Amino acid sequence: MEAADAAAEMDGAVREQAHEILHGMGREQVMEVMADIFKRADVDGSGALSTAEFQKCLKEADIGLTKKEINILMIECDANQDGTIDYAEFVPVAYDILVEIVKSSLVQPPSDLEQYLLDLFTSVDNEQLGRLQVSQLSQALRTADLGLNRVQVHSVAGEAPVDEDGLVDYEAFVPKAAAIVHRLLDYDAQAQRFEAVQKLHEVSARAPPDFETALMAAFEARDPQGKGYIMAEDVERVLTGNELPIVLGSHEINSVLSTLDDFVNPDDGSVFYPEFCAFAAQILAYLAEEMALYD
């Protein structure tokens, strides 16, 4: 009886923790993201998505949902089993379903993360040179189904040391990458981080709250016609030059630049910089929190 009581107490404690944080975010933040992606996918405003549309919008959520979480959400959110997901069905149950998934996954033993990452990076090294671009590292991590959100992926990739050719010796980087990923996947560590961030009244950051505005101004200076587009190389020059009110460290520059491929138009190499600025600001805010908590 005592063992059963202890197990029940542990289950309750884990469930309570899971209600506080999922994928590095709190309940309100996760639900805002989930509601936003549903509404953006619902282009006809019907309040419902097909299962294929629902699966696609969950994959694009960029909050680190794993294949398992997506599959369970698809099954559980179709309450009336009609092959469509209604907004009214989705919102009340989505977060609680994710809580149960996280709770159940906490007891699973960790895999050999270093070997997993080495195999992952090797698989995208088509020429088998032992070196990859930072953007290639981040893309590999995004497709790895590790449960990292998009900002976390780029913060990991940004830690990679870059040589004079702009490439990373990924085998040498793997131990450091594994340590970072392990911390990001460790529920207790992330729960402590979330609690610490909540207690910070003002993060001591190198990226000030108006960084997005400053970055926009620098890009607009290179866009005299005000079209909202500049070339990718101009983005790099702004971030690595002296056009911003702060000097970014190599980790910050690498983390932000590792996202650039997501925003580049493959036809002409241009970047729609308002979207890029918004995401760059998210990454730098996250890194600022990391520095305030762990440096």
C-alpha positions as CSV (number, residue, x, y, z in Angstrom):
1,M,0.0,0.0,0.0
2,E,2.8,2.4,0.8
3,A,4.5,1.7,-2.5
4,A,1.2,2.4,-4.3
5,D,0.8,5.6,-2.4
6,A,4.3,6.7,-3.2
7,A,3.8,5.9,-6.9
8,A,0.5,7.9,-6.9
9,E,2.3,10.8,-5.2
10,M,5.1,10.8,-7.7
11,D,2.6,10.6,-10.6
12,G,0.7,13.6,-9.1
13,A,4.0,15.6,-8.7
14,V,5.1,14.9,-12.3
15,R,1.6,15.8,-13.6
16,E,1.7,19.1,-11.6
17,Q,5.2,19.9,-13.0
18,A,4.0,19.1,-16.5
19,H,1.2,21.5,-16.2
20,E,3.7,24.2,-15.6
21,I,6.0,23.7,-18.6
22,L,6.0,22.0,-21.9
23,H,8.8,22.2,-24.4
24,G,10.4,25.0,-22.4
25,M,7.2,27.1,-22.4
26,G,4.3,27.7,-20.0
27,R,0.6,26.8,-20.6
28,E,-0.4,30.2,-21.8
29,Q,2.4,30.5,-24.3
30,V,1.9,27.0,-25.7
31,M,-1.9,27.6,-26.1
32,E,-1.3,30.9,-27.8
33,V,1.0,29.2,-30.3
34,M,-1.4,26.3,-30.9
35,A,-4.4,28.6,-31.4
36,D,-2.4,30.8,-33.8
37,I,-1.2,27.9,-36.0
38,F,-4.8,26.5,-36.1
39,K,-6.2,29.8,-37.2
40,R,-3.5,30.4,-39.8
41,A,-4.1,27.0,-41.3
42,D,-7.9,27.6,-41.4
43,V,-7.7,29.7,-44.5
44,D,-11.5,29.5,-45.2
45,G,-12.4,30.4,-41.7
46,S,-14.6,27.4,-41.3
47,G,-13.3,26.6,-37.8
48,A,-12.3,23.1,-38.9
49,L,-9.3,21.4,-40.5
50,S,-8.9,18.1,-42.3
51,T,-6.6,15.7,-40.5
52,A,-4.0,16.3,-43.2
53,E,-4.2,20.1,-42.7
54,F,-4.1,19.6,-38.9
55,Q,-1.0,17.4,-39.2
56,K,0.7,19.9,-41.4
57,C,0.0,22.8,-39.1
58,L,1.2,20.9,-36.0
59,K,4.5,20.0,-37.8
60,E,4.9,23.7,-38.7
61,A,4.2,24.9,-35.1
62,D,8.0,25.0,-34.3
63,I,7.5,24.3,-30.6
64,G,9.2,20.9,-30.6
65,L,6.3,18.6,-31.0
66,T,7.5,15.1,-31.7
67,K,5.9,12.6,-34.2
68,K,4.4,10.8,-31.2
69,E,2.8,13.9,-29.8
70,I,1.4,14.9,-33.2
71,N,-0.1,11.5,-33.8
72,I,-1.7,11.4,-30.4
73,L,-3.1,14.9,-30.8
74,M,-4.6,14.0,-34.2
75,I,-6.4,11.0,-32.7
76,E,-7.5,12.6,-29.5
77,C,-8.6,15.9,-30.9
78,D,-11.0,14.4,-33.4
79,A,-13.5,13.8,-30.7
80,N,-16.5,12.9,-33.0
81,Q,-14.3,10.8,-35.3
82,D,-15.5,12.6,-38.5
83,G,-12.0,13.1,-40.0
84,T,-11.9,16.8,-39.2
85,I,-10.6,18.7,-36.3
86,D,-12.8,21.5,-35.0
87,Y,-11.3,24.5,-33.2
88,A,-13.9,23.9,-30.5
89,E,-12.7,20.3,-30.1
90,F,-9.0,21.2,-30.2
91,V,-8.5,24.0,-27.8
92,P,-10.1,22.5,-24.6
93,V,-8.1,19.3,-24.8
94,A,-4.8,20.0,-26.6
95,Y,-2.8,21.1,-23.6
96,D,-4.0,18.4,-21.3
97,I,-3.2,15.8,-23.9
98,L,0.3,17.2,-24.2
99,V,0.7,17.1,-20.4
100,E,-0.1,13.4,-20.4
101,I,2.3,12.7,-23.2
102,V,5.1,14.6,-21.4
103,K,4.3,12.8,-18.2
104,S,4.5,9.4,-19.7
105,S,7.8,10.2,-21.6
106,L,9.6,11.4,-18.4
107,V,10.2,7.8,-17.3
108,Q,11.9,6.7,-20.5
109,P,15.7,6.3,-20.2
110,P,17.9,8.7,-22.2
111,S,19.5,7.3,-25.4
112,D,23.2,7.5,-26.3
113,L,22.8,11.2,-27.3
114,E,26.4,11.7,-28.5
115,Q,26.2,8.8,-30.9
116,Y,22.7,9.8,-32.0
117,L,23.9,13.3,-32.9
118,L,27.1,12.1,-34.6
119,D,25.0,9.8,-36.8
120,L,22.5,12.6,-37.5
121,F,25.2,15.1,-38.6
122,T,27.0,12.4,-40.6
123,S,23.8,11.6,-42.5
124,V,23.6,15.1,-43.9
125,D,27.4,15.3,-44.7
126,N,26.9,14.1,-48.2
127,E,30.5,14.6,-49.2
128,Q,31.7,13.0,-45.9
129,L,34.1,15.9,-45.3
130,G,33.5,15.9,-41.5
131,R,32.5,19.5,-41.7
132,L,29.1,21.2,-42.1
133,Q,27.7,24.7,-42.2
134,V,25.9,25.9,-39.0
135,S,22.6,26.1,-41.0
136,Q,23.1,22.4,-41.9
137,L,23.5,21.5,-38.3
138,S,20.3,23.4,-37.3
139,Q,18.3,21.9,-40.2
140,A,19.4,18.4,-39.1
141,L,18.4,19.1,-35.5
142,R,15.0,20.4,-36.6
143,T,14.3,17.1,-38.5
144,A,15.6,14.9,-35.6
145,D,12.3,14.6,-33.7
146,L,14.1,15.4,-30.4
147,G,11.3,17.6,-29.0
148,L,13.3,20.9,-29.3
149,N,11.5,24.0,-30.3
150,R,12.8,26.1,-33.2
151,V,14.5,28.7,-31.0
152,Q,16.2,25.9,-28.9
153,V,17.5,24.3,-32.1
154,H,19.2,27.4,-33.3
155,S,20.6,28.2,-29.9
156,V,22.3,24.8,-30.0
157,A,23.6,25.2,-33.5
158,G,24.9,28.7,-32.6
159,E,27.3,27.1,-30.0
160,A,29.2,25.3,-32.8
161,P,32.8,26.7,-33.3
162,V,33.2,27.9,-36.9
163,D,36.5,27.6,-38.7
164,E,38.0,30.2,-41.2
165,D,35.9,28.6,-44.0
166,G,32.7,29.1,-42.1
167,L,32.4,25.3,-41.4
168,V,32.0,23.2,-38.2
169,D,34.0,20.1,-37.3
170,Y,30.8,18.4,-36.2
171,E,32.5,15.3,-34.6
172,A,34.5,17.7,-32.3
173,F,31.2,19.6,-31.6
174,V,29.1,16.6,-30.7
175,P,30.1,16.3,-27.0
176,K,29.2,19.9,-26.4
177,A,26.0,19.7,-28.5
178,A,24.9,16.5,-26.6
179,A,25.4,18.2,-23.2
180,I,23.3,21.2,-24.3
181,V,20.6,19.1,-25.8
182,H,20.5,16.8,-22.8
183,R,19.9,19.9,-20.6
184,L,17.2,21.1,-22.9
185,L,15.5,17.7,-22.9
186,D,15.9,17.2,-19.1
187,Y,12.5,18.0,-17.6
188,D,13.8,19.0,-14.2
189,A,16.4,21.3,-15.7
190,Q,13.8,23.0,-17.9
191,A,11.3,23.3,-15.0
192,Q,13.9,25.0,-12.9
193,R,14.8,27.3,-15.9
194,F,11.2,28.2,-16.4
195,E,10.7,29.0,-12.7
196,A,13.9,31.1,-12.7
197,V,12.8,33.1,-15.8
198,Q,9.5,33.8,-14.2
199,K,11.3,35.3,-11.2
200,L,13.5,37.5,-13.3
201,H,12.0,41.0,-13.3
202,E,14.3,42.1,-16.0
203,V,16.8,39.9,-17.7
204,S,20.3,41.4,-17.9
205,A,20.6,41.1,-21.6
206,R,23.0,42.2,-24.3
207,A,20.0,42.3,-26.7
208,P,17.8,45.2,-25.4
209,P,14.0,45.1,-25.8
210,D,14.2,47.4,-28.8
211,F,16.7,45.1,-30.7
212,E,14.1,44.2,-33.3
213,T,13.5,47.9,-34.0
214,A,17.2,48.6,-34.3
215,L,17.6,45.6,-36.6
216,M,14.7,46.7,-38.8
217,A,16.2,50.2,-39.0
218,A,19.5,48.8,-40.2
219,F,17.8,46.6,-42.9
220,E,15.5,49.5,-44.0
221,A,18.7,51.6,-44.6
222,R,19.7,49.0,-47.2
223,D,16.2,49.0,-48.7
224,P,15.7,52.5,-50.0
225,Q,12.6,51.6,-52.0
226,G,10.9,50.1,-48.9
227,K,10.0,46.8,-50.5
228,G,10.8,44.8,-47.3
229,Y,13.4,42.6,-49.0
230,I,17.2,42.7,-49.0
231,M,19.8,40.2,-50.1
232,A,21.0,37.5,-47.7
233,E,24.6,38.8,-47.9
234,D,23.3,42.2,-46.7
235,V,21.7,40.5,-43.7
236,E,25.1,38.9,-42.8
237,R,26.9,42.2,-43.2
238,V,24.5,44.0,-40.8
239,L,24.8,41.3,-38.2
240,T,28.6,41.0,-38.4
241,G,29.3,44.7,-39.0
242,N,29.0,47.8,-36.9
243,E,25.5,49.0,-37.9
244,L,23.8,47.9,-34.8
245,P,23.8,49.6,-31.3
246,I,25.3,46.5,-29.7
247,V,28.1,44.1,-30.6
248,L,26.8,40.6,-30.9
249,G,29.0,37.7,-29.7
250,S,29.9,34.8,-32.0
251,H,27.3,32.5,-30.4
252,E,24.5,35.1,-30.9
253,I,25.6,35.7,-34.5
254,N,25.8,32.0,-35.3
255,S,22.5,31.3,-33.8
256,V,20.7,34.0,-35.7
257,L,22.5,33.3,-39.0
258,S,21.7,29.6,-38.7
259,T,18.1,30.6,-39.3
260,L,18.8,32.6,-42.4
261,D,18.1,29.7,-44.9
262,D,14.6,29.6,-43.6
263,F,13.9,33.1,-44.9
264,V,15.9,33.2,-48.1
265,N,14.0,33.1,-51.4
266,P,15.7,30.4,-53.4
267,D,14.9,32.1,-56.7
268,D,16.8,35.3,-56.1
269,G,18.5,35.0,-52.7
270,S,16.4,37.8,-51.1
271,V,15.1,37.9,-47.5
272,F,11.8,39.3,-46.3
273,Y,13.5,41.0,-43.4
274,P,10.4,41.9,-41.2
275,E,9.8,38.2,-40.5
276,F,13.5,37.5,-40.1
277,C,13.8,40.4,-37.6
278,A,11.0,39.1,-35.4
279,F,12.5,35.6,-35.2
280,A,16.0,37.0,-34.6
281,A,14.7,39.0,-31.7
282,Q,13.1,35.8,-30.2
283,I,16.4,34.0,-30.4
284,L,18.4,36.8,-28.8
285,A,15.8,37.1,-26.0
286,Y,16.2,33.4,-25.4
287,L,20.0,33.6,-25.4
288,A,19.8,36.6,-23.0
289,E,17.8,34.4,-20.6
290,E,20.4,31.7,-20.9
291,M,23.2,34.1,-20.1
292,A,21.3,35.5,-17.2
293,L,20.6,32.1,-15.7
294,Y,23.7,30.1,-16.5
295,D,26.7,32.4,-17.1
